[in-house]
Amino acid sequence: MLRLPDAWIWDFWFARDGDTHHLFFLRASRALGDPDRRHFRASVGHAISTDLRTWTQVTDALVPADRPAFDDVATWTGSVLRGPDDRWYMFYTGAGSTERALVQRIGLATSTDLTTWHRHPTSPVLTAAGRWYERFGDSTWHDEAWRDPWVFPDPGGDGWHMLITARANEGPVDDRGVIGHARSHDLVRWTAQPPLTAPGSGFGHLEVPQVEVVDGRPVLIFSCLRDQLARRRPDAAAAAGVWVVPGDSLLGPFDASHAQRLTDDSLYSGRLVRDAAGRWQLLAFLNHDADGRFVGELSDPIPVRVTGDGTVLLGDAEPGTPYSVLGRRTPVPDPAQAGGTAPSQAVAAGA
């Protein structure tokens, strides 16, 4: 696990270079007191590991830009991959002061060593396309959802694809969540495409999407909290956490209305990653404890397997039972919530 005594951790993404896993994560100071304030104080932290359990924190990767800029308030969730030019490409979400951080855009930074990052001169590289997607002010939804870019190579070798947390421009306001889609042939110039899921699937948004082939089955994972589920859902009062839905390929089609809940909402923003032995694991951030208090730590890896009928299972969870960390974790006092003073030096803890 990874716990920073002076900062909360939440959404994250990985890159692998040889035997080393690079973890990029959103972080904000615990001195804010109220964890709900963290979203507009977010920078991108960086840690490394060889076993996905014991992490060493290194220099932060990215901080908000100087004003005025599309990302001068916060740098939010993204993904990293190595390009054909051997550089690393980080796609991330930017929120700016001009629209009071209510409009999200996709930014790009590059690096030769995964440590020092430079914003690309064309950044932002993608904004929401009104042809298919809701823009700010099109409905009563609180922001323009266009974030969490997950970029991967085309399975057939024809460029790259980007999945995006987005909202359709039609349907009931609380049921417009879709997986947005864009394409590129050079990782710099991107063109929006129709979404890969349909609105009306029961979600206000589908956050932190990722696609992988696990045990031979293409799967899409995403997350949604309780207050972002469509009110019409019969389980809307309780169902939240990390979700998964199989597809015919990495580009679907995916029917999110049939998504299976992998975890309860004690875990959030799940990511699939292979360990050193090539086995699939899921990591997520610890969202809340048994008393409902925000935790803000990275979980240990949880084994993932797919059964013959396509059911995805985590750890020792039984089919139909969402995985939970409640009761599995030894609580760690949070100095910010206890009214004390957090240590000045961040540490990585292996468990």
Secondary structure, 3 states (H helix, E strand, C coil): CECECCEEEEEEEEEEECCEEEEEEEEEEHHHCCHHHHHHHCEEEEEEECCCCCCEEEEEEECCCCCCCCCCCEEEEEEEEECCCCCEEEEEEEECCCCCCCEEEEEEEEECCCCCCEECCCCCCECCCCCCECCCCCCCCCCECEEEEEEEECCCCCCEEEEEEEEECCCCHHHCEEEEEEEECCCCCEEEECCCCCCCCCECCCEEEEEEEECCEEEEEEEECHHHECCCCCCCCCCCEEEEEECCCCCCCCCHHHCEECECCCEEEEEEEECCCCCEEEEEEEEECCCCCEEEEECCCEEEEECCCCCEEECCCCCCCCECCCCCCCCCCCHHHHCCCCCCCCCCCCC
